[in-house]
């Protein structure tokens, strides 16, 4: 049995169909590779990476896959941003609470030491001569000065943590606003395929 001879038009159509299928497969393989590497996916980026014209990435069957990948990346970014902001704000709040507790404990210890110094000085006046008493006073004053420096350092750390907490809260608010803008952009982009280019 002999096959019917194909016309030049049939050969050309078959060649174009095969070329189109090959390019579509290349675009989808490129899309999967970009997603695996964590590269930002857009219609233009996929077309450029696959080495095809922009019209092909908007073709039926290809466009839907790219849109799904873009939406998946947007959701993943929102989840990471939310988790990072929540963890950061919670961590700073915990650090601040710990510093406040340490501050309170140091203030109580300082007050106890002052009272102890006052009682001790009264008792030691009868027991020590002037030289020993002067040395003891110097020692106690050095301890008070050391505790004051530690208290000041803790206050500075507390102020720094307060500033970091405020900055983290600002970052969280900005990330949430950016997420809302991204969702509006993705929604507009999915309704109008030409809007992203």
Secondary structure as GFF3:
##gff-version 3
##sequence-region A 1 197
A	DSSP	alpha_helix	8	37	.	.	.	ID=ss1
A	DSSP	alpha_helix	43	50	.	.	.	ID=ss2
A	DSSP	alpha_helix	54	57	.	.	.	ID=ss3
A	DSSP	alpha_helix	63	127	.	.	.	ID=ss4
A	DSSP	alpha_helix	130	191	.	.	.	ID=ss5
A	DSSP	three_ten_helix	193	196	.	.	.	ID=ss6
###
